């Protein structure tokens, strides 16, 4: 079985129910962000933008390297009904690497789920994230 969790910063919610209190104040939730994965190299949550003039949908992803080591990854963006798009990041040092995947005929992708994966070249790490195609 392969890990299915998205890597990087993820929202986390804890629900509380207090026993022995009036009904109005007996339930509440606390929200926090946790980092999934080792935290040294991670994906920021991707974003999408649709341009109606060009009918293009852009999916933006950022790979963050918080180490001094050079890393190399294969980025893949997939959405149902389209061919996967790929990009290689070679010898990326400390800092942020931004990439945008551009999909033509983007209107038909609005509301669809995009899966993004960064697989380490010559290593074992696989980073995953998802987003919806939005305006």
N, C-alpha and C positions, 0 to 999 in steps of 0.2 A: 504494500500500500504506500502511496506517495503522499507527502504532506499537502494539505489543501488550503492552509491558512494563507492569507495575504501577508506579505512582509512589510516592515516599516511601521510608521505610526498608525495605530488603529484605535477607533473609539471603543470605550469600554463602559458598560452600564451595570450598576449593582442596584437591585430592587430590595427595599427593606419593608417589612411589615411588622409593626409593633403590636404586641398583644397586651390587652388590658387598658387601651386608650380609647377615647371617643373615636367613632368611625371617621370623622373628617380629618383627623391628624394621624391616622394609623398607618398610612402607606406613603413612601417617598422613594425617590431614586437619586443616586449619586453618579455623576459622569466624570470620566477621566480618559486620558489617552495613554496607551501603553505601546511600547515598541516590541514588535514581533520579529524574532531573529536575533542574530548576534549584535546588531546595532553598529557594527563597524563599517559595513557597506549595506545600503538599503535604498529602496525606491520611495520617493515621495508619492502620495496619492495622485494619480493622473487626473487631468482635467480635459474637457472637450469644449470646442467652440465651433458653431456652425455659421458659415458665411453664405447668406441667401443669394448675394450677387454672383458669387462664383460657384455656388452649389457644392462647396467643399466643407468637409467636416475634419477638423484638426484634433488629434489626440496628442496631448503634451505629457511627457514623462521625464522625470529627473532621477538620475542615479547619483547618490551621494556617497563619496568615499571619505570616511573620517580617519583613515590611516595614511601613513607615509608610503605604504607599499603600492606598487603599480598593479592595477587589476584590468582584466579583459573580460568582456561579456558579450553575448549575443542577445540582442533585444528582439522580441517578437511581439507583434500586435495582431490579435485575431478577433474577428467578428463573424458571426454566422452568415453565410451566403457570400463571403468575399475571400479572396486569396490572402493568406497571411503575409504581413509586411515584416521585413527583417532589417536590422542594422547592427553592425559590429562596433563595439567600443574597444579600442586597443590601447593598452598601457596607459590607463587613466590614473593619474596621481590624486593627491589630496584635493578635495573640493567637489564641485557639482558639475555634472554633465547633463545638459538639457537636449532633448530630441523631440521633434514633432513628426508624427506620422500624418500624412495628408491623404484623405479619401475623397475621390471624385464621386459625383452623384450622392452627396452627403445627406440630402433630404430623406432618402430611404433608410438611412441608418439612425435617424433620430429615435431615441427610446430603446435602442438595442444595447446589449451588454458587450463591452470590449474587454478582452482578457489580455493583460500584458505580462510578459515573462522575461526575466533576465537570467540567462544561464551562463555560469562562469566558464570561460574557455580555459581548459587545463586545470580545472578545479572542481569542487563538489557543490558549490552554492547554486541554488536556484531561488530567485526572488520573484514573487508573484503579486499582482494587483489587478483590480477590475474597476471599471467605471461605466457610466451610462452615456450614450450619445445625447447631448442636450444642446439647446440653443445658446 
